[in-house]
Amino acid sequence: MDEWRYQPTEDFDQAPIERLKNFPRHPDLFVYAARSLTNLVIRLLMRAWHRLEIVGRENLPSEGSFVMVANHGSHLDAPALLAALPLRKIHRAFPAAASDYFFTNLSKLVFSAIVVNAMPFDRKENPRQSLALCRQLLDAPGHILILFPEGTRTADGAIGKFKPGIGFLTAGTSTPVVPCYLDGAYRAWPKGKWIPRPRKLRLVIGKPLQFAGVNSDKEGAVAIAERLREAVAAMSTLT
């Protein structure tokens, strides 16, 4: 019989807050339980307060890793996209969140790391390193990366230009990219407001796209970003 040995995780001796700052994070039963419970409550609240409707769940890949991209109307976007996933998958779903905004104080850190399971994305100092981390996540089976390629919330409700990072990430790969359009998030919680208003949300999930045949250069990345923006914008007519 093989000898059993207990081996603690690398962050075992760190304070809980320090563990939350790390990424990738090590499994934590308390965090998993808290995330499952809070996400269940958030889903119930979004259905009651925002009458959240989700269309096209059948378009989400059932196996393998994939990317979800969507327009960015408000802070309701990530919870709405997470609500489209089975509750058992939220621990392997990672919305990319700006590290200079969502990981700057204790309250934001706790919400981002525990509730949303966000991946800190350095959009200013070292975006290439963040893209490399995204690739590592997608190389592992069963991971879901949630991106908002506009890079920031809309100021007027219109869909802005998609940045080419999503193109550099998926060009020349077979990774499915699922375009999504969330209607009502800007009206419910526009930038600058503290409390979300009771406006209806409708999430439309499109069919996955793949860009294995696109060159992973700047031209290809820009083309992919524009193609995805067009796919997201086209679904706005369905709401």
KOLMIVEX-820671 format. One record per residue (C-alpha): residue in one letter; x, y, z. Coordinates in pm, 1 decimal, padded with zeros to 6 digits. Layout:
<pts>
 resn        X        Y        Z
    A        X        Y        Z
...
</pts>
This chain:
<pts>
 resn        X        Y        Z
    M  00000.0  00000.0  00000.0
    D  00130.7  00344.2 -00091.7
    E  00207.6  00573.8  00197.7
    W -00038.0  00865.7  00220.4
    R  00112.8  01204.9  00277.7
    Y -00061.1  01532.0  00352.1
    Q  00069.2  01815.8  00140.8
    P -00075.6  02162.9  00200.8
    T -00126.1  02409.9 -00082.5
    E  00140.4  02668.3 -00155.5
    D -00067.7  02947.0 -00001.4
    F -00151.9  02753.3  00317.8
    D  00046.9  02985.6  00545.3
    Q -00090.5  03305.1  00392.1
    A -00367.6  03514.9  00540.5
    P -00711.0  03463.3  00378.4
    I -00702.2  03806.5  00213.0
    E -00361.4  03737.1  00064.4
    R -00490.5  03409.8 -00077.8
    L -00768.7  03594.6 -00257.5
    K -00515.5  03822.7 -00425.8
    N -00337.4  03525.5 -00580.9
    F -00424.9  03397.0 -00926.2
    P -00474.1  03121.8 -01015.8
    R -00636.7  03055.0 -00679.2
    H -00607.5  02724.0 -00501.1
    P -00930.8  02533.4 -00425.1
    D -01094.4  02636.7 -00099.4
    L -01407.2  02462.9  00030.1
    F -01520.4  02770.4  00223.7
    V -01482.0  02993.6 -00082.1
    Y -01661.2  02740.0 -00301.6
    A -01952.8  02719.8 -00058.3
    A -01975.7  03098.8 -00023.1
    R -01957.5  03145.1 -00401.7
    S -02229.4  02888.6 -00468.0
    L -02461.1  03038.9 -00207.8
    T -02410.9  03402.1 -00310.5
    N -02451.9  03320.7 -00678.3
    L -02775.1  03138.2 -00606.5
    V -02903.3  03443.2 -00416.4
    I -02788.8  03679.6 -00694.3
    R -02970.5  03471.4 -00954.6
    L -03291.6  03484.7 -00753.5
    L -03257.1  03860.6 -00704.4
    M -03187.5  03923.1 -01072.3
    R -03494.4  03725.8 -01170.6
    A -03711.6  03907.6 -00918.2
    W -03568.8  04261.6 -00946.8
    H -03462.2  04261.9 -01313.1
    R -03684.1  03985.1 -01454.9
    L -03372.5  03833.5 -01611.3
    E -03448.8  03631.2 -01923.7
    I -03184.2  03411.3 -02086.6
    V -03220.7  03299.9 -02448.3
    G -02989.4  03057.2 -02629.5
    R -02842.1  02853.5 -02344.4
    E -02825.3  02559.7 -02585.0
    N -02549.9  02743.2 -02775.1
    L -02305.9  02712.6 -02485.4
    P -02053.0  02430.4 -02545.0
    S -02115.4  02136.9 -02313.2
    E -01749.4  02029.5 -02308.9
    G -01406.2  02184.6 -02330.2
    S -01294.9  02538.5 -02260.2
    F -01452.2  02836.9 -02432.1
    V -01481.4  03215.4 -02421.0
    M -01795.0  03423.4 -02370.8
    V -01781.7  03781.6 -02500.2
    A -02047.0  04047.4 -02448.9
    N -02121.6  04416.3 -02459.7
    H -02039.4  04601.6 -02139.2
    G -02329.1  04806.7 -02005.2
    S -02287.0  04792.7 -01627.7
    H -02165.9  04595.6 -01326.4
    L -02464.4  04364.1 -01382.9
    D -02298.6  04209.9 -01689.0
    A -02072.6  03950.9 -01525.1
    P -02338.8  03820.5 -01281.9
    A -02586.1  03793.9 -01570.9
    L -02346.1  03589.6 -01784.5
    L -02257.1  03369.7 -01487.6
    A -02631.1  03311.2 -01435.4
    A -02643.7  03149.6 -01780.0
    L -02408.0  02874.5 -01663.3
    P -02496.4  02572.1 -01451.0
    L -02421.6  02651.6 -01087.3
    R -02167.3  02367.6 -01071.8
    K -01953.5  02541.3 -01338.4
    I -01911.2  02880.7 -01174.5
    H -01591.2  02773.6 -00998.1
    R -01432.0  02718.8 -01339.4
    A -01571.5  03036.4 -01495.1
    F -01353.1  03347.7 -01480.3
    P -01476.3  03694.7 -01576.0
    A -01176.6  03912.9 -01658.6
    A -01186.8  04221.5 -01435.6
    A -00967.7  04530.7 -01440.2
    S -00708.7  04489.3 -01166.3
    D -00683.0  04867.6 -01122.8
    Y -01052.8  04887.3 -01031.4
    F -01180.6  04559.0 -00886.6
    F -00876.9  04461.7 -00678.2
    T -00794.9  04791.5 -00509.0
    N -00969.5  04759.7 -00170.6
    L -01101.4  04491.4  00061.7
    S -01470.9  04506.6 -00031.5
    K -01404.9  04493.4 -00405.6
    L -01146.2  04218.7 -00359.0
    V -01383.1  03998.1 -00158.0
    F -01666.3  04042.4 -00408.6
    S -01443.6  03994.4 -00713.2
    A -01251.6  03691.3 -00586.8
    I -01516.5  03507.3 -00385.6
    V -01849.4  03591.8 -00548.6
    V -01756.0  03649.7 -00913.4
    N -01434.8  03443.0 -00924.5
    A -01282.1  03721.0 -01133.3
    M -00943.6  03700.6 -01297.2
    P -00742.5  04021.5 -01243.7
    F -00661.0  04171.3 -01583.8
    D -00391.1  04435.3 -01610.2
    R -00527.5  04649.8 -01893.2
    K -00270.3  04928.1 -01853.9
    E  00074.3  04816.0 -01743.0
    N  00106.5  04460.7 -01874.2
    P -00188.4  04343.2 -02087.7
    R  00029.6  04086.5 -02268.9
    Q  00096.0  03903.5 -01943.2
    S -00277.6  03901.3 -01872.0
    L -00347.4  03758.5 -02218.6
    A -00088.3  03488.7 -02152.7
    L -00274.3  03397.7 -01833.0
    C -00598.6  03380.9 -02033.2
    R -00432.5  03134.9 -02271.2
    Q -00322.8  02919.1 -01978.4
    L -00679.7  02906.5 -01850.5
    L -00815.8  02805.8 -02190.8
    D -00548.3  02538.9 -02237.0
    A -00687.8  02359.0 -01932.4
    P -01005.3  02158.1 -02000.9
    G -01342.1  02287.3 -01885.0
    H -01256.1  02651.4 -01819.0
    I -01482.8  02939.2 -01918.1
    L -01336.1  03284.5 -01974.8
    I -01575.9  03580.4 -01973.7
    L -01452.0  03891.1 -02154.3
    F -01590.6  04234.8 -02227.1
    P -01377.8  04343.4 -02525.4
    E -01483.7  04708.6 -02504.9
    G -01257.0  04727.6 -02201.2
    T -01486.1  04956.1 -02001.3
    R -01855.0  05019.2 -01941.1
    T -02043.7  05217.0 -02202.6
    A -02111.0  05582.4 -02123.4
    D -02424.0  05612.3 -02340.5
    G -02559.4  05260.2 -02394.3
    A -02400.5  05214.2 -02736.8
    I -02165.6  04923.9 -02811.1
    G -01812.0  05054.9 -02838.5
    K -01522.8  04927.6 -03045.4
    F -01388.4  04586.3 -02943.4
    K -01019.9  04588.7 -02857.0
    P -00797.7  04343.8 -03051.2
    G -00690.9  04150.7 -02740.0
    I -00971.8  03901.6 -02797.8
    G -00833.9  03849.7 -03147.6
    F -00476.8  03788.6 -03032.7
    L -00617.0  03540.2 -02779.9
    T -00824.2  03330.1 -03022.5
    A -00662.4  03371.6 -03367.2
    G -00526.6  03046.4 -03503.4
    T -00696.5  02840.4 -03229.8
    S -00998.7  02612.1 -03219.3
    T -01127.5  02771.8 -02899.1
    P -01501.2  02845.0 -02934.1
    V -01597.7  03207.9 -02877.7
    V -01961.8  03260.1 -02781.6
    P -02099.1  03608.6 -02860.5
    C -02359.5  03737.7 -02614.5
    Y -02575.6  04049.0 -02600.5
    L -02716.4  04176.2 -02272.1
    D -03002.8  04421.4 -02308.0
    G -03115.9  04646.9 -02025.5
    A -02801.7  04651.2 -01811.0
    Y -02715.3  05010.1 -01900.5
    R -03069.1  05128.7 -01823.7
    A -03073.3  04933.6 -01498.2
    W -02736.8  05045.2 -01364.8
    P -02561.0  05311.6 -01573.4
    K -02208.1  05418.9 -01498.9
    G -02197.1  05664.8 -01208.5
    K -02510.4  05535.8 -01030.4
    W -02483.9  05362.3 -00693.1
    I -02795.1  05144.1 -00689.1
    P -02938.7  04934.5 -00975.7
    R -03291.5  05019.5 -01084.7
    P -03565.0  04758.3 -01151.1
    R -03524.8  04735.6 -01529.2
    K -03569.9  04414.9 -01729.6
    L -03257.5  04229.8 -01843.1
    R -03248.2  04000.3 -02144.5
    L -02939.2  03796.6 -02230.4
    V -02914.6  03652.5 -02581.1
    I -02647.8  03385.8 -02636.6
    G -02532.4  03330.1 -02993.9
    K -02373.0  03034.3 -03166.0
    P -02000.6  02978.7 -03105.9
    L -01747.3  03109.9 -03355.6
    Q -01397.0  02978.4 -03420.2
    F -01097.4  03151.7 -03577.0
    A -00852.1  02869.4 -03645.7
    G -00794.7  02997.2 -03998.2
    V -00712.6  03355.1 -03900.1
    N -00351.2  03468.4 -03872.7
    S -00242.7  03566.4 -03522.5
    D -00105.9  03904.0 -03630.6
    K -00242.8  04253.4 -03572.2
    E -00455.3  04248.3 -03885.7
    G -00609.6  03916.1 -03791.1
    A -00670.5  04025.5 -03432.8
    V -00847.6  04342.8 -03543.8
    A -01059.4  04144.6 -03789.7
    I -01167.7  03900.1 -03518.4
    A -01254.6  04183.4 -03279.9
    E -01469.4  04349.6 -03545.2
    R -01634.8  04019.2 -03640.1
    L -01730.7  03957.3 -03278.5
    R -01858.2  04309.9 -03234.9
    E -02079.0  04262.3 -03540.3
    A -02209.1  03933.0 -03400.5
    V -02293.5  04092.8 -03065.8
    A -02453.2  04398.2 -03226.6
    A -02663.6  04178.4 -03458.5
    M -02824.5  04014.5 -03157.1
    S -02937.7  04353.2 -03025.8
    T -03214.5  04340.0 -03289.7
    L -03349.3  04024.8 -03124.0
    T -03425.7  04195.5 -02792.2
</pts>
